[in-house]
Amino acid sequence: MSNVVSKEVQLARRPEGMPKLEDFQVKEVDIAAPGDGEVLVRNIWMSVDPYMRGRMYDRESYVPPFQIGAPLEGGAIGQVIASNSDKAAVGDYVQSMLGWREYFVAKGEEVQKVDTSSGVPIQAFLGTLGMPGMTAYAGLLRIGELKDGETVFVSAASGAVGAIVCQIAKAKGCFVVGTAGSDEKCKWLEETAGIDKAINYKTCGDLTEAVRAAAPKGVDVYFENVGGEHLTAALENMRPMGRLAMCGMISQYNDTEPKPGPSNLIYMVGKSLKMQGFIVSNHFDLLPDFIRDMTKWIGEGKIKWEETVEDGIERAPNAFLNLFTGGNMGKMLVKVGPDKAI
Ligand SMILES: NC(=O)c1ccc[n+]([C@@H]2O[C@H](COP(=O)([O-])OP(=O)(O)OC[C@H]3O[C@@H](n4cnc5c(N)ncnc54)[C@H](OP(=O)(O)O)[C@@H]3O)[C@@H](O)[C@H]2O)c1
């Protein structure tokens, strides 16, 4: 044993519909001492992501389901506090998929060193400079085939992915319309992220008409994060030859019955639209381009972001639930340990 006791968040039972706090349990576990080739890491930040809801169903998908009584997994950044590996030394900051716990032991190959030299806050590697930023980049530029100066419509526009989509599009000289679930989020989108029109989808009335009023010439690229009424509104407003980049449909992740598709899918034909779903991990070949462009845009002040931080591993389930009620502004994170673990 390493004499380290770690709290971890486990799945207590599979959620039915909207997840509840009782679906999770926090347990203390003893952490083994690192063996040959292994590192002991104390996590500092962990990422909370909507896709984890899909892993709570007992079904095959592009990632295996979580098991009841086992810790959840997700992106995390921590510091190596003991090492028997030549891949990472004591004191190194490392990224892993072993979040939702305070400490862990893993093979050196299972963690990736984080380059802290740029001075960007380390947790940005879970957001703007990490998986959500990469999702925005690959989804908008490769799947959406964005061209400079086009009109872009983004749903969940103030979130971790959406806010970066909006600002990449602005950096490319596009006209950008986004939706969000509060006036405060809409104000941030227009005044800080610099988009052309933010729509509060909860108070705007007919969403199709609100998008039409915001983008009267129509939409060239729709970046889909929400599904349902948003997809119907997008299809209605697409211009001929438009592209729909299908990133996520959070409004349907807790559905207990399949929903009917949009009633206006027929526009795909008449407007010659292209709709393509994607999973970011299939586009990691773009990583060097993403890091180059994102670092440049951040340096030029073109990309801003917000974080919502819950404090302590026990708060991780609350953070997860808040994703489905709009309780986060920007990237949802949990601070699970001190900035310097050693
Ligand atoms: N394809 C991929 O590889 C990939 C990778 C990462 C993320 N994603 C997807 O990208 C989307 C955004 O993820 P994220 O990490 O950036 O999360 P996020 O946008 O930071 O957080 C989720 C947001 O979704 C909105 N929302 C929740 N329920 C909603 C509903 N019923 N109707 C409308 N809006 C709702 C809420 O904002 P409001 O206040 O605006 O309602 C909430 O803040 C998700 O669909 C996620 O699954 C896909």
The ligand as an ORCA input file, in Angstrom:
! r2SCAN-3c Opt
* xyz 0 1
  N     -19.163     14.565    -30.819
  C     -18.201     14.693    -29.912
  O     -17.097     14.140    -30.056
  C     -18.460     15.565    -28.719
  C     -17.419     15.937    -27.852
  C     -17.699     16.798    -26.784
  C     -19.010     17.250    -26.586
  N     -19.987     16.831    -27.425
  C     -21.374     17.323    -27.293
  O     -21.333     18.731    -27.395
  C     -22.432     19.282    -26.668
  C     -21.882     20.350    -25.711
  O     -21.004     19.726    -24.774
  P     -20.214     20.617    -23.719
  O     -19.240     19.732    -23.044
  O     -19.740     21.842    -24.381
  O     -21.358     20.981    -22.679
  P     -21.843     22.441    -22.303
  O     -22.457     23.049    -23.527
  O     -20.750     23.165    -21.625
  O     -22.955     22.131    -21.215
  C     -24.190     21.630    -21.588
  C     -25.183     22.784    -21.890
  O     -26.229     22.286    -22.682
  C     -27.370     23.091    -22.497
  N     -28.544     22.222    -22.358
  C     -28.717     21.236    -21.454
  N     -29.927     20.666    -21.623
  C     -30.518     21.327    -22.658
  C     -31.768     21.221    -23.309
  N     -32.688     20.301    -22.928
  N     -32.046     22.064    -24.327
  C     -31.145     22.986    -24.718
  N     -29.934     23.155    -24.131
  C     -29.632     22.322    -23.122
  C     -27.165     23.911    -21.225
  O     -26.961     25.276    -21.574
  P     -28.193     26.316    -21.705
  O     -28.193     27.151    -20.478
  O     -27.829     27.088    -22.921
  O     -29.447     25.511    -21.829
  C     -25.864     23.346    -20.649
  O     -25.094     24.327    -20.013
  C     -23.110     18.122    -25.969
  O     -24.202     17.702    -26.772
  C     -22.036     17.056    -25.954
  O     -22.557     15.760    -25.848
  C     -19.742     16.004    -28.482
*
